[in-house]
């Protein structure tokens, strides 16, 4: 969490993350050059995936005077290239999502994403990852139309097969499309921590913590957010798993004023359950969420469900 008193010039942070990006690309250059040389132990692993998804959602405002329905169909295509040696893994990936929103007056949307990452096994128990991502037309907490760069570093420590700890640090540079108004920008850090307890194959208990913020000269875009979640994944049959989870999210906006004259504060509690059926190269996933959304801005208080069915195929 980052308070207003700690706001600083973000240029040094952006410079530091660009150094991370330069190092990432430098690390990628070596395996790319050597990938075709079998004697050096590098191998290429191209892949692709396509997913079809349907979403049905409904929320009701606190006074039940307004019921909001939302249905959509989406198509996601992804291509990737893995370049691996015994202890180093480089991955390049591109994917696009087309969302077709059903109902009158709802605009279709799309999103593009490019990713480059390098993972290095430092020891048998410690793995480091550097990653850079580019988004076009991303929907974010603060804006429905965002272009973004993300630079991240991750450390994974697995002292035993049963216990894994992960820490992430991510810097985000964002540009917002404000329609007829001029584009504005924002930036900020996100930090994640995760502990996973493994009981067996595809049998996990996972705890997640996150804190993040975006600072912007546009008063409508800045925010701080903290979240905590827990999930439990258990196999219940051949290629079939169930994953109940719950997440609590608190968001504080820098420049959005609520009914009482104070800055807007939101709180979400999201229980969910997911079924994953992965026979062979097929990926079938069904998810049911119920969202409890509280806010000091009464028009934002609502609750409702979100049902998702996704069918994918990995090539």
Buried (B, 14 or more C-beta within 10 A) or exposed (E): EBEEEEEEEBEEBBEEBBEBBEEBBEBBEBBBEBBEEEEEEBEEEEEEBBBEBBBBBBBBBBEEEEEEEBBBBBBBEBBBBBBBBEEBBBBBBBBBBEBEBBEEEEEEBEBBBBBBBBBBBEEEEEBEBBBBBBBBBBEBBBBEBBBBBBBBBBBBBBEEEEEBEBEBBBBBBBBBBBEEEEEBBBBBBBBBBBBBEBEEEBEBBBEBEBBBBBBBEBEBBBBBBBBBBBBBBBBEEEEBBBBEBBBBBBBBBBEBEBEEEEBBBBBBBBEBBBBBBBEEEEBBBBBBBEBBBBBBBEEBBBBBBBBBBBBBBBE
